[in-house]
């Protein structure tokens, strides 16, 4: 079973000079054994509020033997330039949802 580590999720708009604005979303997910893979993908279709970006956590269990030790996997999503002026990002894994405010948004 995967667990979203709530306090690790953060989102911001990177407005570095000389580059278009970029939305960056990071956070961690805990998985029960090593060998898992996890990534954030943009949900399609998005929800009814265009100011809330919805990202899904997609995980894949290891094939074969794996050590029984919980492992933390860092997640990262970038969108450049952001498709909208997002104020929030919702992260969902099918069991739980986390909503974070986008820092640096208008």
HELIX and SHEET records of a PDB file:
SHEET    1   A 7 UNK A  37  UNK A  42  0                                        
SHEET    2   A 7 UNK A  52  UNK A  60 -1                                        
SHEET    3   A 7 UNK A  88  UNK A  92  1                                        
SHEET    4   A 7 UNK A  97  UNK A 103 -1                                        
SHEET    5   A 7 UNK A   3  UNK A  14  1                                        
SHEET    6   A 7 UNK A  22  UNK A  31 -1                                        
SHEET    7   A 7 UNK A  71  UNK A  80 -1                                        
END                                                                             
